Amino acid sequence: MPVIELSYSRLQKLIGKVTKKQISDSLPFLGLDIESEDKDLVRIEYSPNRPDYSTDYGIALGMQGLLGIKTGIVKLNVKKSHNYLISVNSSVTKIRPFVTGIIAKNGKVDDKTIKQLMTMQEDLHFGIGRKRKKSSIGIHDLDKISFPLVYTTTTRNHKFIPLNSEKETTISEILVNTDVGKDYGSILGQSSQVPIILDENENTVSFPPIINAAVTTVTTKTKNLFVEVTGITKEDAEDMLAVVATILQSAGFILESIKITGAKNSSPKLEQRKMTVSISLVNQILGLSLNSSKIISSLKKSRLDAISKGVNIICTIPAYRFDIFGPLDLVEEVALGYGIQNLEPILSPSQTIGKINPVSLKLKSLDQTMIGLGFLEALNSSLTSKRVLYDMTDRDSTKIISVLDSKSREHTILRDSILPGLLENLSKNIHESYPQKIFETGTVFATENPISEKINFSGISAHKDANFTEIKSIIQSALNIGFGIKVETKTATNSTFEDGHCASIILNNIPIGIIGKIDSKIIENYKIRVPVVGFEISLSDSVLKN
Amino acid sequence: MSQVFHEIEKKIIASLRDNPKQSPESLEKSTQLSPDQIRRGIEWLKLKNLAIVTESKSSILSLGKNGVESLTKGLPERRLLDLLKTGPRKLSDLQNELGYVFGPSMGLARKNNWIEVSVDEISIKNSPSELLGEKTLKLIGNEKLSKDKIDGNDLSGLLKRPDFIIEDVIKTKEISLSDLAKSIKISDSVGGIDVEANVPEVFVARTHPLKDTIDEIREIFVTLGFSEILGNMTQSSFWNFDALFTPQDHPARELQDTFYLDRINAKKIGTPEQIRKVSESHKKNWRYQWDINEARKMVLRTHTTCVTIKHLAENKPDEARIFSLGRVFRNEKVSYKHLVEFNQIEGIVVGKDASLRNLMGIQREFYKRIGITKIKFWPTFFPYTEPSLQTMVYNEKLGKWIELFGMGIFRPEVTKPLGITQPVLAWGGGIERIAMLKYDLGDVREFYNNNLGWLRSVTKCQ
């Protein structure tokens, strides 16, 4: 979840009449988690479905609603203008088909505003932009650009001075030499043509979705902004634009429209939507009995507009709230406006009778039997390593199931056996007193359609007198006393066990496991100084078999 | 109440009640016990605060060679004075008769002004009736005597003379009963042992502490009317993500958060209708080209919600309380607060009366039963529930609010494509976090270290 840093004093100015404590108490009820606080600064985590909370301007709008300072929808006032035109060349259709944008004038751009806009841009790119793949944004100094613009394609030899640079560079060089080029270049694939926005004088404005031109850099001297968004669908681009436009208007800019034509592109409407939710659904889902006016006032606190119509509420939703998919989302908006803290939990009696799963019951019974036999229960990860599973125990590693790109070297392979983990446990406990007797039940994995999961049971005993007879008595008693199952042992060989001290565990003539004295070489590998005996059986093929 | 004592202890106490202060040797005589039995008995009684042992040092005096001679013949100066009793004597005569004691005896007699010496004659001036040291000589005689029974002044003169007195320093113990022992009732029972002594530690075989917490949580939900279902840890992306309305380009689905199985894909992921409807919901709401091959990729489940949603899709109950409990996986760096594999519980309530307040009520009841009463609810976001809440519980020890279970109502975008018509309340969260609070652990890895020292000693939680 994205994290941003805010200043209480700046928020207070933006929200209106509010104390610092009111803000910090209310942040969680907007769905914003406070990560840390340091005097005036507060770091908050916001949900990716609310990109408008990526700036303090957006949070201030939400907070005004929640605290009842300003409620109802935030209207976008976009002045119609004929001065700004972007025409789209159809060559972009196959690469990045849509562009949209807006003009924002007469704003005050100080360092703090630039910082907020930068974080907003980054968060939008990462979240709804899906790392700039779906949509990306460029914010420019309007006064450095001569309209009309053209959104078209160019070759990889096209040159311009990119942001944070002083010399002309080709597209190819940008893609190879800059961080943004390396990170996002793959979005453009292998095509020889790349998208570009040029102004009236053929000067490069932007190379979406990678980098802006240096000439349009926004500084504290900037008064007027040009915002462009490019994307895969018109909706993706306009969603992102709606967030930016709302934020810029809240930051004090006056918005003016841009006319966009060509190749299925059109001017953005940034329109409000209407959505209906029934009063009964609101009350059913929340477990309340609110009347229509309470529902409407709650929705207004969530910065939406609403009117009552019979049994329904008709809600008006601003363009930047594209996280609202359907009526249930409106129910949540009612809950937030009503205040989660005002919802009293209720416990209605259960109409159902609870039941533990039979598998869990049998495993619990087995646990009890093993405890009675003096064994301590161990727990190991099912995702473990080649070292533990195969290298240390000399087991066959041809059928391993591994995961991709694990961040932990000790967790790369799904276990097909439990016993190696228990041996590893013993090796970590050679300084503890003996006898050491441990057991574990758990899932083991095999490649089969595509993966089979079975439950195995393994136990080991380590002490100076440990021997085959002891461990055979244990498994026979555990299965007989616990489940009335009688197993036999039949001579076998296995790389983990010592020859002459190893047997298959047989149930109704079918092998279900292995038992014996652990091979001295393995004991040595693990630097264990006492003999170890152990077994492993499949419970899925015995105790848990229907 | 009377106390059971060992036979040795009984005899010692009895003897000391008759004769309150005794040396071990005296106890040996009075109890007829061996020195070793007396030693052990005193030790036991001392540990129980019943016997007081006071140790002291004392000097025993006896006569040396010159002392013995003086005892029979008299002190050298006495012998001189005896010779002069009958009248003045010549110096040379005295020298002959007194031998080697002549010198010292003359010196003392002159110094004390007992005699008068003329040119060659010595006569008594004034003769003392008793000489310093004579009393002591008689007192010690041929025996041994404790120093404190002798007049120090009388002794001091003898101590200065060579080989008159032999002094032996010896340590003595004196045993007496404490006030407690004086009044304690001694049981008549025979063969009692020291039940208060330290004993060697034995280790109890037991289930794993984390398993105990899992079992406790399982039982709480069963008593709340929930039934347990099981499911696989390896799941197709379809059930882990797509069926839960998580778009295929969502960051949570990336390799860096989720474990994908290397080159393993599911052939059958759902019914054709389920696949069609889920993909339509994605295309319509998230606006992208849904790819079935992406849905076939096998993952280690990132939550147990995939198990419950699959159960719902297969059974479509109108009324149900179900939970699923088991291991889930996240591709994270292992640290004191993060594991790649941990346990999660996830439960659902299906029913036409299911509401957010019910959901909150179930949570509150659950927390109450594991001993957490200070809770609150905050809004949050999950891709597959709306509204969504999280529980915050107050931890007194840490002095802060901790995030525990997440919850919400399944979105229609999740339930509708799978043919589920009733509202579904869902909640879930990690179990290790609760177990850490219960066992007061600061490092979650301890649960999987299988450190026998810890497993054998950690106190069970009630």
Chai-1 contact restraints between the chains, C-beta under 6 A:
chainA,res_idxA,chainB,res_idxB,connection_type,confidence,min_distance_angstrom,max_distance_angstrom,comment,restraint_id
A,P28,B,W378,contact,1.0,0.0,6.0,A-B,restraint_1
A,G31,B,P379,contact,1.0,0.0,6.0,A-B,restraint_2
A,G31,B,T380,contact,1.0,0.0,6.0,A-B,restraint_3
A,S47,B,F381,contact,1.0,0.0,6.0,A-B,restraint_4
A,N49,B,F381,contact,1.0,0.0,6.0,A-B,restraint_5
A,R130,B,D249,contact,1.0,0.0,6.0,A-B,restraint_6
A,T233,B,R287,contact,1.0,0.0,6.0,A-B,restraint_7
A,E235,B,R287,contact,1.0,0.0,6.0,A-B,restraint_8
A,L286,B,L356,contact,1.0,0.0,6.0,A-B,restraint_9
A,G287,B,S355,contact,1.0,0.0,6.0,A-B,restraint_10
A,G287,B,L356,contact,1.0,0.0,6.0,A-B,restraint_11
A,G287,B,R357,contact,1.0,0.0,6.0,A-B,restraint_12
A,F325,B,N285,contact,1.0,0.0,6.0,A-B,restraint_13
A,L328,B,E386,contact,1.0,0.0,6.0,A-B,restraint_14
A,L328,B,P412,contact,1.0,0.0,6.0,A-B,restraint_15
A,D329,B,E386,contact,1.0,0.0,6.0,A-B,restraint_16
A,E332,B,E386,contact,1.0,0.0,6.0,A-B,restraint_17
A,E332,B,P387,contact,1.0,0.0,6.0,A-B,restraint_18
A,A335,B,P387,contact,1.0,0.0,6.0,A-B,restraint_19
A,L336,B,P379,contact,1.0,0.0,6.0,A-B,restraint_20
A,I340,B,F377,contact,1.0,0.0,6.0,A-B,restraint_21
A,I340,B,P379,contact,1.0,0.0,6.0,A-B,restraint_22
A,L343,B,R357,contact,1.0,0.0,6.0,A-B,restraint_23
A,P345,B,R357,contact,1.0,0.0,6.0,A-B,restraint_24
A,P345,B,M360,contact,1.0,0.0,6.0,A-B,restraint_25
A,P345,B,G361,contact,1.0,0.0,6.0,A-B,restraint_26
A,P345,B,R364,contact,1.0,0.0,6.0,A-B,restraint_27
A,I346,B,R357,contact,1.0,0.0,6.0,A-B,restraint_28
A,I346,B,G361,contact,1.0,0.0,6.0,A-B,restraint_29
A,L347,B,G361,contact,1.0,0.0,6.0,A-B,restraint_30
A,L347,B,E365,contact,1.0,0.0,6.0,A-B,restraint_31
A,S348,B,N358,contact,1.0,0.0,6.0,A-B,restraint_32
A,S350,B,G225,contact,1.0,0.0,6.0,A-B,restraint_33
A,T352,B,G225,contact,1.0,0.0,6.0,A-B,restraint_34
A,T352,B,R321,contact,1.0,0.0,6.0,A-B,restraint_35
A,G354,B,V222,contact,1.0,0.0,6.0,A-B,restraint_36
A,G354,B,G225,contact,1.0,0.0,6.0,A-B,restraint_37
A,G354,B,F226,contact,1.0,0.0,6.0,A-B,restraint_38
A,G354,B,S227,contact,1.0,0.0,6.0,A-B,restraint_39
A,K355,B,S227,contact,1.0,0.0,6.0,A-B,restraint_40
A,I356,B,V222,contact,1.0,0.0,6.0,A-B,restraint_41
A,I356,B,E228,contact,1.0,0.0,6.0,A-B,restraint_42
A,N357,B,E228,contact,1.0,0.0,6.0,A-B,restraint_43
A,N357,B,L230,contact,1.0,0.0,6.0,A-B,restraint_44
A,V359,B,L230,contact,1.0,0.0,6.0,A-B,restraint_45
A,D367,B,T207,contact,1.0,0.0,6.0,A-B,restraint_46
A,I371,B,A205,contact,1.0,0.0,6.0,A-B,restraint_47
A,G374,B,A205,contact,1.0,0.0,6.0,A-B,restraint_48
A,F375,B,A205,contact,1.0,0.0,6.0,A-B,restraint_49
A,L376,B,A205,contact,1.0,0.0,6.0,A-B,restraint_50
A,L376,B,L455,contact,1.0,0.0,6.0,A-B,restraint_51
A,E377,B,T207,contact,1.0,0.0,6.0,A-B,restraint_52
A,E377,B,H208,contact,1.0,0.0,6.0,A-B,restraint_53
A,A378,B,N450,contact,1.0,0.0,6.0,A-B,restraint_54
A,L379,B,H208,contact,1.0,0.0,6.0,A-B,restraint_55
A,L379,B,Y448,contact,1.0,0.0,6.0,A-B,restraint_56
A,S381,B,E341,contact,1.0,0.0,6.0,A-B,restraint_57
A,L383,B,E341,contact,1.0,0.0,6.0,A-B,restraint_58
A,S402,B,D262,contact,1.0,0.0,6.0,A-B,restraint_59
A,V403,B,F259,contact,1.0,0.0,6.0,A-B,restraint_60
A,L404,B,L255,contact,1.0,0.0,6.0,A-B,restraint_61
A,L404,B,Y260,contact,1.0,0.0,6.0,A-B,restraint_62
A,L404,B,D262,contact,1.0,0.0,6.0,A-B,restraint_63
A,D405,B,L255,contact,1.0,0.0,6.0,A-B,restraint_64
A,K407,B,N331,contact,1.0,0.0,6.0,A-B,restraint_65
A,K407,B,K333,contact,1.0,0.0,6.0,A-B,restraint_66
A,S408,B,V334,contact,1.0,0.0,6.0,A-B,restraint_67
A,S408,B,V340,contact,1.0,0.0,6.0,A-B,restraint_68
A,H411,B,V340,contact,1.0,0.0,6.0,A-B,restraint_69
A,N425,B,N450,contact,1.0,0.0,6.0,A-B,restraint_70
A,N429,B,L452,contact,1.0,0.0,6.0,A-B,restraint_71
A,E432,B,L452,contact,1.0,0.0,6.0,A-B,restraint_72
A,E432,B,G453,contact,1.0,0.0,6.0,A-B,restraint_73
A,P450,B,I264,contact,1.0,0.0,6.0,A-B,restraint_74
A,P450,B,A266,contact,1.0,0.0,6.0,A-B,restraint_75
A,P450,B,M298,contact,1.0,0.0,6.0,A-B,restraint_76
A,I451,B,T234,contact,1.0,0.0,6.0,A-B,restraint_77
A,E453,B,N232,contact,1.0,0.0,6.0,A-B,restraint_78
